[in-house]
Amino acid sequence: ATLTRWAACLAAPELPPLRLLLHPPAEGAGKALTDFEPGAGGVVVAVGPEGGFAPAEVDAAEAAGWVRVALGPRVLRVETAAVAAAAWFA
C-alpha cells in the first residue's frame, strides 16, 4: 500500500467515476450508500478517521466531484464503516 495525501487522492485520474465520501450529510439532506451500485468503472469509498473528516476535507472532496453519503441513521466506528461499505459493493 502507498500513502497518498488527501488532495492528491481526491484528484487522482485513475480513480473510478463513482467516488463516495462516507460522511453524514446535513440533517435530512444527501444520499445514502444504498442509493448506489458500482457501475462498470467501479467505485471508490473514502472512510474518514474517528470523529469524521474535517470540514475543509469534505469541501475539497465535494469540489472534486465526490458524493457525500451516509450509511444510515447511526454513526459507525471507522473500522465498522469500512467493512459495511465494502460489503454493500461486494
PyMOL Python script that loads the backbone (N, CA, C, O; Angstrom):
from pymol import cmd

cmd.read_pdbstr("""\
ATOM      1  N   ALA A   1       0.837  -1.185   0.000  1.00  0.00           N
ATOM      2  CA  ALA A   1       0.000   0.000   0.000  1.00  0.00           C
ATOM      3  C   ALA A   1       0.881   1.247   0.000  1.00  0.00           C
ATOM      4  O   ALA A   1       1.979   1.263   0.555  1.00  0.00           O
ATOM      5  N   THR A   2       0.371   2.261  -0.627  1.00  0.00           N
ATOM      6  CA  THR A   2       1.092   3.529  -0.714  1.00  0.00           C
ATOM      7  C   THR A   2       0.272   4.615  -0.034  1.00  0.00           C
ATOM      8  O   THR A   2      -0.937   4.710  -0.242  1.00  0.00           O
ATOM      9  N   LEU A   3       0.924   5.424   0.767  1.00  0.00           N
ATOM     10  CA  LEU A   3       0.236   6.555   1.386  1.00  0.00           C
ATOM     11  C   LEU A   3       0.146   7.699   0.388  1.00  0.00           C
ATOM     12  O   LEU A   3       1.099   7.990  -0.336  1.00  0.00           O
ATOM     13  N   THR A   4      -1.011   8.338   0.363  1.00  0.00           N
ATOM     14  CA  THR A   4      -1.247   9.444  -0.557  1.00  0.00           C
ATOM     15  C   THR A   4      -1.873  10.597   0.212  1.00  0.00           C
ATOM     16  O   THR A   4      -2.773  10.386   1.025  1.00  0.00           O
ATOM     17  N   ARG A   5      -1.413  11.789  -0.033  1.00  0.00           N
ATOM     18  CA  ARG A   5      -2.018  12.970   0.602  1.00  0.00           C
ATOM     19  C   ARG A   5      -3.453  13.124   0.111  1.00  0.00           C
ATOM     20  O   ARG A   5      -3.776  12.757  -1.018  1.00  0.00           O
ATOM     21  N   TRP A   6      -4.312  13.674   0.975  1.00  0.00           N
ATOM     22  CA  TRP A   6      -5.739  13.801   0.689  1.00  0.00           C
ATOM     23  C   TRP A   6      -6.000  14.546  -0.615  1.00  0.00           C
ATOM     24  O   TRP A   6      -6.790  14.082  -1.438  1.00  0.00           O
ATOM     25  N   ALA A   7      -5.357  15.679  -0.819  1.00  0.00           N
ATOM     26  CA  ALA A   7      -5.592  16.476  -2.033  1.00  0.00           C
ATOM     27  C   ALA A   7      -5.209  15.681  -3.286  1.00  0.00           C
ATOM     28  O   ALA A   7      -5.909  15.764  -4.295  1.00  0.00           O
ATOM     29  N   ALA A   8      -4.128  14.921  -3.243  1.00  0.00           N
ATOM     30  CA  ALA A   8      -3.705  14.116  -4.390  1.00  0.00           C
ATOM     31  C   ALA A   8      -4.681  12.974  -4.626  1.00  0.00           C
ATOM     32  O   ALA A   8      -4.973  12.625  -5.770  1.00  0.00           O
ATOM     33  N   CYS A   9      -5.177  12.401  -3.559  1.00  0.00           N
ATOM     34  CA  CYS A   9      -6.140  11.306  -3.674  1.00  0.00           C
ATOM     35  C   CYS A   9      -7.429  11.787  -4.335  1.00  0.00           C
ATOM     36  O   CYS A   9      -7.974  11.109  -5.205  1.00  0.00           O
ATOM     37  N   LEU A  10      -7.903  12.934  -3.931  1.00  0.00           N
ATOM     38  CA  LEU A  10      -9.159  13.458  -4.474  1.00  0.00           C
ATOM     39  C   LEU A  10      -9.100  13.676  -5.973  1.00  0.00           C
ATOM     40  O   LEU A  10     -10.095  13.476  -6.670  1.00  0.00           O
ATOM     41  N   ALA A  11      -7.946  14.082  -6.475  1.00  0.00           N
ATOM     42  CA  ALA A  11      -7.816  14.438  -7.881  1.00  0.00           C
ATOM     43  C   ALA A  11      -7.142  13.349  -8.714  1.00  0.00           C
ATOM     44  O   ALA A  11      -6.851  13.570  -9.889  1.00  0.00           O
ATOM     45  N   ALA A  12      -6.892  12.190  -8.133  1.00  0.00           N
ATOM     46  CA  ALA A  12      -6.182  11.131  -8.860  1.00  0.00           C
ATOM     47  C   ALA A  12      -6.958  10.725 -10.113  1.00  0.00           C
ATOM     48  O   ALA A  12      -8.128  10.356 -10.021  1.00  0.00           O
ATOM     49  N   PRO A  13      -6.319  10.790 -11.280  1.00  0.00           N
ATOM     50  CA  PRO A  13      -7.023  10.491 -12.530  1.00  0.00           C
ATOM     51  C   PRO A  13      -7.400   9.024 -12.684  1.00  0.00           C
ATOM     52  O   PRO A  13      -8.298   8.706 -13.464  1.00  0.00           O
ATOM     53  N   GLU A  14      -6.743   8.126 -11.967  1.00  0.00           N
ATOM     54  CA  GLU A  14      -7.029   6.699 -12.122  1.00  0.00           C
ATOM     55  C   GLU A  14      -8.216   6.225 -11.273  1.00  0.00           C
ATOM     56  O   GLU A  14      -8.564   5.045 -11.312  1.00  0.00           O
ATOM     57  N   LEU A  15      -8.829   7.113 -10.521  1.00  0.00           N
ATOM     58  CA  LEU A  15      -9.964   6.722  -9.696  1.00  0.00           C
ATOM     59  C   LEU A  15     -11.186   6.417 -10.565  1.00  0.00           C
ATOM     60  O   LEU A  15     -11.366   7.015 -11.625  1.00  0.00           O
ATOM     61  N   PRO A  16     -12.020   5.486 -10.108  1.00  0.00           N
ATOM     62  CA  PRO A  16     -13.256   5.206 -10.843  1.00  0.00           C
ATOM     63  C   PRO A  16     -14.176   6.429 -10.834  1.00  0.00           C
ATOM     64  O   PRO A  16     -14.018   7.320  -9.999  1.00  0.00           O
ATOM     65  N   PRO A  17     -15.126   6.471 -11.753  1.00  0.00           N
ATOM     66  CA  PRO A  17     -16.020   7.630 -11.816  1.00  0.00           C
ATOM     67  C   PRO A  17     -16.938   7.759 -10.600  1.00  0.00           C
ATOM     68  O   PRO A  17     -17.353   8.866 -10.260  1.00  0.00           O
ATOM     69  N   LEU A  18     -17.259   6.644  -9.943  1.00  0.00           N
ATOM     70  CA  LEU A  18     -18.112   6.701  -8.759  1.00  0.00           C
ATOM     71  C   LEU A  18     -17.216   6.826  -7.528  1.00  0.00           C
ATOM     72  O   LEU A  18     -16.547   5.874  -7.127  1.00  0.00           O
ATOM     73  N   ARG A  19     -17.220   8.033  -6.936  1.00  0.00           N
ATOM     74  CA  ARG A  19     -16.371   8.335  -5.777  1.00  0.00           C
ATOM     75  C   ARG A  19     -17.254   8.814  -4.635  1.00  0.00           C
ATOM     76  O   ARG A  19     -17.885   9.868  -4.715  1.00  0.00           O
ATOM     77  N   LEU A  20     -17.284   8.021  -3.575  1.00  0.00           N
ATOM     78  CA  LEU A  20     -18.179   8.299  -2.451  1.00  0.00           C
ATOM     79  C   LEU A  20     -17.395   8.627  -1.196  1.00  0.00           C
ATOM     80  O   LEU A  20     -16.394   7.981  -0.887  1.00  0.00           O
ATOM     81  N   LEU A  21     -17.856   9.627  -0.483  1.00  0.00           N
ATOM     82  CA  LEU A  21     -17.256  10.057   0.772  1.00  0.00           C
ATOM     83  C   LEU A  21     -18.212   9.689   1.894  1.00  0.00           C
ATOM     84  O   LEU A  21     -19.302  10.250   1.996  1.00  0.00           O
ATOM     85  N   LEU A  22     -17.804   8.748   2.735  1.00  0.00           N
ATOM     86  CA  LEU A  22     -18.660   8.357   3.856  1.00  0.00           C
ATOM     87  C   LEU A  22     -18.549   9.420   4.944  1.00  0.00           C
ATOM     88  O   LEU A  22     -17.648   9.397   5.781  1.00  0.00           O
ATOM     89  N   HIS A  23     -19.476  10.329   4.900  1.00  0.00           N
ATOM     90  CA  HIS A  23     -19.542  11.418   5.874  1.00  0.00           C
ATOM     91  C   HIS A  23     -20.999  11.855   5.914  1.00  0.00           C
ATOM     92  O   HIS A  23     -21.532  12.294   4.895  1.00  0.00           O
ATOM     93  N   PRO A  24     -21.649  11.747   7.055  1.00  0.00           N
ATOM     94  CA  PRO A  24     -23.085  12.048   7.096  1.00  0.00           C
ATOM     95  C   PRO A  24     -23.407  13.431   6.548  1.00  0.00           C
ATOM     96  O   PRO A  24     -22.815  14.425   6.971  1.00  0.00           O
ATOM     97  N   PRO A  25     -24.351  13.497   5.601  1.00  0.00           N
ATOM     98  CA  PRO A  25     -24.785  14.792   5.074  1.00  0.00           C
ATOM     99  C   PRO A  25     -25.531  15.590   6.147  1.00  0.00           C
ATOM    100  O   PRO A  25     -25.818  15.081   7.230  1.00  0.00           O
ATOM    101  N   ALA A  26     -25.833  16.825   5.831  1.00  0.00           N
ATOM    102  CA  ALA A  26     -26.621  17.646   6.743  1.00  0.00           C
ATOM    103  C   ALA A  26     -27.952  16.945   7.019  1.00  0.00           C
ATOM    104  O   ALA A  26     -28.461  16.209   6.174  1.00  0.00           O
ATOM    105  N   GLU A  27     -28.492  17.174   8.171  1.00  0.00           N
ATOM    106  CA  GLU A  27     -29.742  16.524   8.600  1.00  0.00           C
ATOM    107  C   GLU A  27     -30.823  16.643   7.525  1.00  0.00           C
ATOM    108  O   GLU A  27     -31.150  17.743   7.081  1.00  0.00           O
ATOM    109  N   GLY A  28     -31.367  15.508   7.116  1.00  0.00           N
ATOM    110  CA  GLY A  28     -32.466  15.484   6.155  1.00  0.00           C
ATOM    111  C   GLY A  28     -32.056  15.694   4.709  1.00  0.00           C
ATOM    112  O   GLY A  28     -32.912  15.752   3.826  1.00  0.00           O
ATOM    113  N   ALA A  29     -30.756  15.810   4.451  1.00  0.00           N
ATOM    114  CA  ALA A  29     -30.294  16.037   3.083  1.00  0.00           C
ATOM    115  C   ALA A  29     -29.300  14.953   2.697  1.00  0.00           C
ATOM    116  O   ALA A  29     -28.801  14.216   3.547  1.00  0.00           O
ATOM    117  N   GLY A  30     -29.030  14.872   1.433  1.00  0.00           N
ATOM    118  CA  GLY A  30     -27.985  13.971   0.982  1.00  0.00           C
ATOM    119  C   GLY A  30     -28.477  12.602   0.579  1.00  0.00           C
ATOM    120  O   GLY A  30     -29.678  12.352   0.477  1.00  0.00           O
ATOM    121  N   LYS A  31     -27.528  11.731   0.354  1.00  0.00           N
ATOM    122  CA  LYS A  31     -27.800  10.398  -0.151  1.00  0.00           C
ATOM    123  C   LYS A  31     -27.308   9.349   0.838  1.00  0.00           C
ATOM    124  O   LYS A  31     -26.513   9.625   1.736  1.00  0.00           O
ATOM    125  N   ALA A  32     -27.809   8.149   0.637  1.00  0.00           N
ATOM    126  CA  ALA A  32     -27.373   7.009   1.439  1.00  0.00           C
ATOM    127  C   ALA A  32     -26.503   6.105   0.569  1.00  0.00           C
ATOM    128  O   ALA A  32     -26.644   6.096  -0.654  1.00  0.00           O
ATOM    129  N   LEU A  33     -25.623   5.360   1.183  1.00  0.00           N
ATOM    130  CA  LEU A  33     -24.774   4.430   0.458  1.00  0.00           C
ATOM    131  C   LEU A  33     -25.611   3.464  -0.369  1.00  0.00           C
ATOM    132  O   LEU A  33     -25.214   3.071  -1.466  1.00  0.00           O
ATOM    133  N   THR A  34     -26.758   3.087   0.153  1.00  0.00           N
ATOM    134  CA  THR A  34     -27.622   2.124  -0.536  1.00  0.00           C
ATOM    135  C   THR A  34     -28.278   2.691  -1.796  1.00  0.00           C
ATOM    136  O   THR A  34     -28.941   1.954  -2.526  1.00  0.00           O
ATOM    137  N   ASP A  35     -28.104   3.988  -2.062  1.00  0.00           N
ATOM    138  CA  ASP A  35     -28.615   4.594  -3.292  1.00  0.00           C
ATOM    139  C   ASP A  35     -27.715   4.287  -4.494  1.00  0.00           C
ATOM    140  O   ASP A  35     -28.063   4.614  -5.628  1.00  0.00           O
ATOM    141  N   PHE A  36     -26.564   3.661  -4.249  1.00  0.00           N
ATOM    142  CA  PHE A  36     -25.569   3.460  -5.300  1.00  0.00           C
ATOM    143  C   PHE A  36     -25.256   1.991  -5.516  1.00  0.00           C
ATOM    144  O   PHE A  36     -25.327   1.174  -4.598  1.00  0.00           O
ATOM    145  N   GLU A  37     -24.910   1.683  -6.748  1.00  0.00           N
ATOM    146  CA  GLU A  37     -24.376   0.373  -7.111  1.00  0.00           C
ATOM    147  C   GLU A  37     -23.155   0.648  -7.979  1.00  0.00           C
ATOM    148  O   GLU A  37     -23.140   1.610  -8.747  1.00  0.00           O
ATOM    149  N   PRO A  38     -22.136  -0.191  -7.859  1.00  0.00           N
ATOM    150  CA  PRO A  38     -20.955   0.080  -8.689  1.00  0.00           C
ATOM    151  C   PRO A  38     -21.270  -0.131 -10.166  1.00  0.00           C
ATOM    152  O   PRO A  38     -21.899  -1.119 -10.544  1.00  0.00           O
ATOM    153  N   GLY A  39     -20.836   0.785 -10.972  1.00  0.00           N
ATOM    154  CA  GLY A  39     -21.010   0.632 -12.408  1.00  0.00           C
ATOM    155  C   GLY A  39     -19.850  -0.162 -12.988  1.00  0.00           C
ATOM    156  O   GLY A  39     -19.059  -0.759 -12.259  1.00  0.00           O
ATOM    157  N   ALA A  40     -19.767  -0.157 -14.291  1.00  0.00           N
ATOM    158  CA  ALA A  40     -18.704  -0.894 -14.969  1.00  0.00           C
ATOM    159  C   ALA A  40     -17.325  -0.349 -14.601  1.00  0.00           C
ATOM    160  O   ALA A  40     -16.332  -1.076 -14.645  1.00  0.00           O
ATOM    161  N   GLY A  41     -17.267   0.930 -14.238  1.00  0.00           N
ATOM    162  CA  GLY A  41     -15.980   1.550 -13.919  1.00  0.00           C
ATOM    163  C   GLY A  41     -15.539   1.353 -12.488  1.00  0.00           C
ATOM    164  O   GLY A  41     -14.437   1.766 -12.127  1.00  0.00           O
ATOM    165  N   GLY A  42     -16.373   0.729 -11.654  1.00  0.00           N
ATOM    166  CA  GLY A  42     -16.012   0.503 -10.264  1.00  0.00           C
ATOM    167  C   GLY A  42     -16.428   1.632  -9.344  1.00  0.00           C
ATOM    168  O   GLY A  42     -17.138   2.557  -9.740  1.00  0.00           O
ATOM    169  N   VAL A  43     -15.974   1.536  -8.119  1.00  0.00           N
ATOM    170  CA  VAL A  43     -16.306   2.519  -7.088  1.00  0.00           C
ATOM    171  C   VAL A  43     -15.133   2.651  -6.125  1.00  0.00           C
ATOM    172  O   VAL A  43     -14.401   1.691  -5.882  1.00  0.00           O
ATOM    173  N   VAL A  44     -14.965   3.842  -5.587  1.00  0.00           N
ATOM    174  CA  VAL A  44     -14.015   4.062  -4.506  1.00  0.00           C
ATOM    175  C   VAL A  44     -14.775   4.767  -3.387  1.00  0.00           C
ATOM    176  O   VAL A  44     -15.548   5.695  -3.625  1.00  0.00           O
ATOM    177  N   VAL A  45     -14.537   4.304  -2.162  1.00  0.00           N
ATOM    178  CA  VAL A  45     -15.211   4.869  -0.995  1.00  0.00           C
ATOM    179  C   VAL A  45     -14.151   5.347  -0.009  1.00  0.00           C
ATOM    180  O   VAL A  45     -13.260   4.589   0.374  1.00  0.00           O
ATOM    181  N   ALA A  46     -14.254   6.596   0.392  1.00  0.00           N
ATOM    182  CA  ALA A  46     -13.339   7.148   1.394  1.00  0.00           C
ATOM    183  C   ALA A  46     -14.032   7.112   2.755  1.00  0.00           C
ATOM    184  O   ALA A  46     -15.149   7.606   2.914  1.00  0.00           O
ATOM    185  N   VAL A  47     -13.353   6.525   3.721  1.00  0.00           N
ATOM    186  CA  VAL A  47     -13.860   6.434   5.091  1.00  0.00           C
ATOM    187  C   VAL A  47     -12.928   7.261   5.960  1.00  0.00           C
ATOM    188  O   VAL A  47     -11.718   7.036   5.972  1.00  0.00           O
ATOM    189  N   GLY A  48     -13.484   8.205   6.679  1.00  0.00           N
ATOM    190  CA  GLY A  48     -12.665   9.112   7.468  1.00  0.00           C
ATOM    191  C   GLY A  48     -12.195   8.532   8.780  1.00  0.00           C
ATOM    192  O   GLY A  48     -12.533   7.402   9.133  1.00  0.00           O
ATOM    193  N   PRO A  49     -11.420   9.305   9.493  1.00  0.00           N
ATOM    194  CA  PRO A  49     -10.904   8.894  10.794  1.00  0.00           C
ATOM    195  C   PRO A  49     -11.988   8.997  11.862  1.00  0.00           C
ATOM    196  O   PRO A  49     -13.072   9.523  11.607  1.00  0.00           O
ATOM    197  N   GLU A  50     -11.693   8.498  13.045  1.00  0.00           N
ATOM    198  CA  GLU A  50     -12.625   8.688  14.167  1.00  0.00           C
ATOM    199  C   GLU A  50     -12.895  10.179  14.299  1.00  0.00           C
ATOM    200  O   GLU A  50     -11.969  10.990  14.260  1.00  0.00           O
ATOM    201  N   GLY A  51     -14.140  10.531  14.451  1.00  0.00           N
ATOM    202  CA  GLY A  51     -14.508  11.937  14.544  1.00  0.00           C
ATOM    203  C   GLY A  51     -14.872  12.539  13.198  1.00  0.00           C
ATOM    204  O   GLY A  51     -15.356  13.668  13.131  1.00  0.00           O
ATOM    205  N   GLY A  52     -14.642  11.791  12.125  1.00  0.00           N
ATOM    206  CA  GLY A  52     -15.039  12.248  10.798  1.00  0.00           C
ATOM    207  C   GLY A  52     -14.013  13.125  10.111  1.00  0.00           C
ATOM    208  O   GLY A  52     -12.977  13.476  10.677  1.00  0.00           O
ATOM    209  N   PHE A  53     -14.329  13.465   8.882  1.00  0.00           N
ATOM    210  CA  PHE A  53     -13.484  14.352   8.098  1.00  0.00           C
ATOM    211  C   PHE A  53     -13.615  15.770   8.621  1.00  0.00           C
ATOM    212  O   PHE A  53     -14.655  16.141   9.165  1.00  0.00           O
ATOM    213  N   ALA A  54     -12.573  16.558   8.462  1.00  0.00           N
ATOM    214  CA  ALA A  54     -12.627  17.980   8.794  1.00  0.00           C
ATOM    215  C   ALA A  54     -13.490  18.680   7.746  1.00  0.00           C
ATOM    216  O   ALA A  54     -13.544  18.230   6.602  1.00  0.00           O
ATOM    217  N   PRO A  55     -14.161  19.764   8.110  1.00  0.00           N
ATOM    218  CA  PRO A  55     -14.992  20.481   7.134  1.00  0.00           C
ATOM    219  C   PRO A  55     -14.247  20.835   5.847  1.00  0.00           C
ATOM    220  O   PRO A  55     -14.825  20.741   4.764  1.00  0.00           O
ATOM    221  N   ALA A  56     -12.992  21.235   5.941  1.00  0.00           N
ATOM    222  CA  ALA A  56     -12.216  21.573   4.744  1.00  0.00           C
ATOM    223  C   ALA A  56     -11.985  20.338   3.872  1.00  0.00           C
ATOM    224  O   ALA A  56     -11.968  20.445   2.646  1.00  0.00           O
ATOM    225  N   GLU A  57     -11.808  19.177   4.485  1.00  0.00           N
ATOM    226  CA  GLU A  57     -11.629  17.933   3.727  1.00  0.00           C
ATOM    227  C   GLU A  57     -12.906  17.558   2.979  1.00  0.00           C
ATOM    228  O   GLU A  57     -12.855  17.109   1.834  1.00  0.00           O
ATOM    229  N   VAL A  58     -14.045  17.746   3.632  1.00  0.00           N
ATOM    230  CA  VAL A  58     -15.334  17.466   2.994  1.00  0.00           C
ATOM    231  C   VAL A  58     -15.554  18.424   1.831  1.00  0.00           C
ATOM    232  O   VAL A  58     -15.956  18.000   0.747  1.00  0.00           O
ATOM    233  N   ASP A  59     -15.297  19.700   2.043  1.00  0.00           N
ATOM    234  CA  ASP A  59     -15.468  20.698   0.983  1.00  0.00           C
ATOM    235  C   ASP A  59     -14.586  20.383  -0.219  1.00  0.00           C
ATOM    236  O   ASP A  59     -15.025  20.493  -1.364  1.00  0.00           O
ATOM    237  N   ALA A  60     -13.335  19.989   0.043  1.00  0.00           N
ATOM    238  CA  ALA A  60     -12.403  19.668  -1.042  1.00  0.00           C
ATOM    239  C   ALA A  60     -12.883  18.448  -1.821  1.00  0.00           C
ATOM    240  O   ALA A  60     -12.791  18.419  -3.048  1.00  0.00           O
ATOM    241  N   ALA A  61     -13.387  17.455  -1.126  1.00  0.00           N
ATOM    242  CA  ALA A  61     -13.879  16.245  -1.790  1.00  0.00           C
ATOM    243  C   ALA A  61     -15.078  16.564  -2.673  1.00  0.00           C
ATOM    244  O   ALA A  61     -15.140  16.130  -3.823  1.00  0.00           O
ATOM    245  N   GLU A  62     -16.022  17.313  -2.139  1.00  0.00           N
ATOM    246  CA  GLU A  62     -17.205  17.667  -2.925  1.00  0.00           C
ATOM    247  C   GLU A  62     -16.827  18.517  -4.132  1.00  0.00           C
ATOM    248  O   GLU A  62     -17.407  18.354  -5.205  1.00  0.00           O
ATOM    249  N   ALA A  63     -15.867  19.419  -3.973  1.00  0.00           N
ATOM    250  CA  ALA A  63     -15.415  20.250  -5.089  1.00  0.00           C
ATOM    251  C   ALA A  63     -14.748  19.406  -6.175  1.00  0.00           C
ATOM    252  O   ALA A  63     -14.755  19.777  -7.348  1.00  0.00           O
ATOM    253  N   ALA A  64     -14.168  18.263  -5.775  1.00  0.00           N
ATOM    254  CA  ALA A  64     -13.504  17.369  -6.729  1.00  0.00           C
ATOM    255  C   ALA A  64     -14.461  16.330  -7.316  1.00  0.00           C
ATOM    256  O   ALA A  64     -14.029  15.433  -8.040  1.00  0.00           O
ATOM    257  N   GLY A  65     -15.761  16.442  -7.011  1.00  0.00           N
ATOM    258  CA  GLY A  65     -16.751  15.549  -7.606  1.00  0.00           C
ATOM    259  C   GLY A  65     -17.119  14.332  -6.777  1.00  0.00           C
ATOM    260  O   GLY A  65     -17.846  13.460  -7.254  1.00  0.00           O
ATOM    261  N   TRP A  66     -16.637  14.254  -5.556  1.00  0.00           N
ATOM    262  CA  TRP A  66     -17.016  13.151  -4.678  1.00  0.00           C
ATOM    263  C   TRP A  66     -18.423  13.411  -4.159  1.00  0.00           C
ATOM    264  O   TRP A  66     -18.825  14.563  -4.001  1.00  0.00           O
ATOM    265  N   VAL A  67     -19.170  12.348  -3.895  1.00  0.00           N
ATOM    266  CA  VAL A  67     -20.535  12.456  -3.390  1.00  0.00           C
ATOM    267  C   VAL A  67     -20.529  12.058  -1.917  1.00  0.00           C
ATOM    268  O   VAL A  67     -20.047  10.987  -1.547  1.00  0.00           O
ATOM    269  N   ARG A  68     -21.061  12.921  -1.109  1.00  0.00           N
ATOM    270  CA  ARG A  68     -21.136  12.685   0.333  1.00  0.00           C
ATOM    271  C   ARG A  68     -22.327  11.783   0.632  1.00  0.00           C
ATOM    272  O   ARG A  68     -23.456  12.093   0.250  1.00  0.00           O
ATOM    273  N   VAL A  69     -22.074  10.657   1.321  1.00  0.00           N
ATOM    274  CA  VAL A  69     -23.131   9.701   1.625  1.00  0.00           C
ATOM    275  C   VAL A  69     -23.056   9.256   3.081  1.00  0.00           C
ATOM    276  O   VAL A  69     -22.021   9.376   3.737  1.00  0.00           O
ATOM    277  N   ALA A  70     -24.167   8.746   3.557  1.00  0.00           N
ATOM    278  CA  ALA A  70     -24.245   8.216   4.923  1.00  0.00           C
ATOM    279  C   ALA A  70     -24.581   6.730   4.852  1.00  0.00           C
ATOM    280  O   ALA A  70     -25.122   6.250   3.856  1.00  0.00           O
ATOM    281  N   LEU A  71     -24.256   6.018   5.909  1.00  0.00           N
ATOM    282  CA  LEU A  71     -24.586   4.597   5.999  1.00  0.00           C
ATOM    283  C   LEU A  71     -25.963   4.372   6.591  1.00  0.00           C
ATOM    284  O   LEU A  71     -26.513   3.278   6.466  1.00  0.00           O
ATOM    285  N   GLY A  72     -26.522   5.364   7.221  1.00  0.00           N
ATOM    286  CA  GLY A  72     -27.821   5.230   7.864  1.00  0.00           C
ATOM    287  C   GLY A  72     -27.919   6.191   9.024  1.00  0.00           C
ATOM    288  O   GLY A  72     -27.123   7.126   9.119  1.00  0.00           O
ATOM    289  N   PRO A  73     -28.872   5.986   9.906  1.00  0.00           N
ATOM    290  CA  PRO A  73     -29.099   6.936  10.989  1.00  0.00           C
ATOM    291  C   PRO A  73     -28.043   6.891  12.098  1.00  0.00           C
ATOM    292  O   PRO A  73     -27.968   7.811  12.912  1.00  0.00           O
ATOM    293  N   ARG A  74     -27.241   5.849  12.139  1.00  0.00           N
ATOM    294  CA  ARG A  74     -26.237   5.732  13.198  1.00  0.00           C
ATOM    295  C   ARG A  74     -24.846   6.066  12.661  1.00  0.00           C
ATOM    296  O   ARG A  74     -24.565   5.896  11.475  1.00  0.00           O
ATOM    297  N   VAL A  75     -23.990   6.542  13.551  1.00  0.00           N
ATOM    298  CA  VAL A  75     -22.593   6.793  13.197  1.00  0.00           C
ATOM    299  C   VAL A  75     -21.803   5.569  13.636  1.00  0.00           C
ATOM    300  O   VAL A  75     -21.837   5.177  14.803  1.00  0.00           O
ATOM    301  N   LEU A  76     -21.089   4.968  12.683  1.00  0.00           N
ATOM    302  CA  LEU A  76     -20.321   3.768  12.972  1.00  0.00           C
ATOM    303  C   LEU A  76     -18.856   4.107  13.213  1.00  0.00           C
ATOM    304  O   LEU A  76     -18.357   5.141  12.768  1.00  0.00           O
ATOM    305  N   ARG A  77     -18.185   3.217  13.922  1.00  0.00           N
ATOM    306  CA  ARG A  77     -16.738   3.351  14.089  1.00  0.00           C
ATOM    307  C   ARG A  77     -16.094   3.187  12.721  1.00  0.00           C
ATOM    308  O   ARG A  77     -16.672   2.559  11.834  1.00  0.00           O
ATOM    309  N   VAL A  78     -14.911   3.742  12.544  1.00  0.00           N
ATOM    310  CA  VAL A  78     -14.255   3.734  11.237  1.00  0.00           C
ATOM    311  C   VAL A  78     -14.052   2.315  10.714  1.00  0.00           C
ATOM    312  O   VAL A  78     -14.267   2.067   9.527  1.00  0.00           O
ATOM    313  N   GLU A  79     -13.643   1.376  11.570  1.00  0.00           N
ATOM    314  CA  GLU A  79     -13.408   0.018  11.081  1.00  0.00           C
ATOM    315  C   GLU A  79     -14.712  -0.682  10.711  1.00  0.00           C
ATOM    316  O   GLU A  79     -14.716  -1.526   9.815  1.00  0.00           O
ATOM    317  N   THR A  80     -15.800  -0.359  11.367  1.00  0.00           N
ATOM    318  CA  THR A  80     -17.101  -0.943  11.034  1.00  0.00           C
ATOM    319  C   THR A  80     -17.662  -0.307   9.763  1.00  0.00           C
ATOM    320  O   THR A  80     -18.245  -1.000   8.929  1.00  0.00           O
ATOM    321  N   ALA A  81     -17.493   0.984   9.615  1.00  0.00           N
ATOM    322  CA  ALA A  81     -17.989   1.685   8.425  1.00  0.00           C
ATOM    323  C   ALA A  81     -17.302   1.168   7.166  1.00  0.00           C
ATOM    324  O   ALA A  81     -17.953   0.988   6.136  1.00  0.00           O
ATOM    325  N   ALA A  82     -16.009   0.932   7.237  1.00  0.00           N
ATOM    326  CA  ALA A  82     -15.279   0.437   6.068  1.00  0.00           C
ATOM    327  C   ALA A  82     -15.775  -0.948   5.654  1.00  0.00           C
ATOM    328  O   ALA A  82     -15.945  -1.218   4.465  1.00  0.00           O
ATOM    329  N   VAL A  83     -16.004  -1.816   6.624  1.00  0.00           N
ATOM    330  CA  VAL A  83     -16.495  -3.167   6.317  1.00  0.00           C
ATOM    331  C   VAL A  83     -17.920  -3.105   5.758  1.00  0.00           C
ATOM    332  O   VAL A  83     -18.251  -3.826   4.817  1.00  0.00           O
ATOM    333  N   ALA A  84     -18.754  -2.252   6.332  1.00  0.00           N
ATOM    334  CA  ALA A  84     -20.134  -2.115   5.844  1.00  0.00           C
ATOM    335  C   ALA A  84     -20.147  -1.619   4.401  1.00  0.00           C
ATOM    336  O   ALA A  84     -20.923  -2.117   3.585  1.00  0.00           O
ATOM    337  N   ALA A  85     -19.311  -0.659   4.082  1.00  0.00           N
ATOM    338  CA  ALA A  85     -19.258  -0.142   2.706  1.00  0.00           C
ATOM    339  C   ALA A  85     -18.740  -1.215   1.751  1.00  0.00           C
ATOM    340  O   ALA A  85     -19.279  -1.384   0.657  1.00  0.00           O
ATOM    341  N   ALA A  86     -17.715  -1.928   2.150  1.00  0.00           N
ATOM    342  CA  ALA A  86     -17.168  -2.993   1.294  1.00  0.00           C
ATOM    343  C   ALA A  86     -18.194  -4.088   1.067  1.00  0.00           C
ATOM    344  O   ALA A  86     -18.305  -4.615  -0.040  1.00  0.00           O
ATOM    345  N   ALA A  87     -18.942  -4.434   2.097  1.00  0.00           N
ATOM    346  CA  ALA A  87     -19.953  -5.471   1.979  1.00  0.00           C
ATOM    347  C   ALA A  87     -21.064  -5.044   1.017  1.00  0.00           C
ATOM    348  O   ALA A  87     -21.576  -5.876   0.267  1.00  0.00           O
ATOM    349  N   TRP A  88     -21.439  -3.778   1.025  1.00  0.00           N
ATOM    350  CA  TRP A  88     -22.504  -3.303   0.143  1.00  0.00           C
ATOM    351  C   TRP A  88     -22.121  -3.473  -1.321  1.00  0.00           C
ATOM    352  O   TRP A  88     -22.966  -3.822  -2.146  1.00  0.00           O
ATOM    353  N   PHE A  89     -20.865  -3.230  -1.649  1.00  0.00           N
ATOM    354  CA  PHE A  89     -20.438  -3.279  -3.040  1.00  0.00           C
ATOM    355  C   PHE A  89     -19.832  -4.642  -3.421  1.00  0.00           C
ATOM    356  O   PHE A  89     -19.391  -4.822  -4.556  1.00  0.00           O
ATOM    357  N   ALA A  90     -19.808  -5.581  -2.498  1.00  0.00           N
ATOM    358  CA  ALA A  90     -19.213  -6.901  -2.790  1.00  0.00           C
ATOM    359  C   ALA A  90     -20.106  -7.709  -3.705  1.00  0.00           C
ATOM    360  O   ALA A  90     -19.768  -8.840  -4.056  1.00  0.00           O
TER     361      ALA A  90
END
""", "prot")
cmd.dss("prot")
cmd.show_as("cartoon", "prot")
cmd.util.cbc("prot")
cmd.orient("prot")
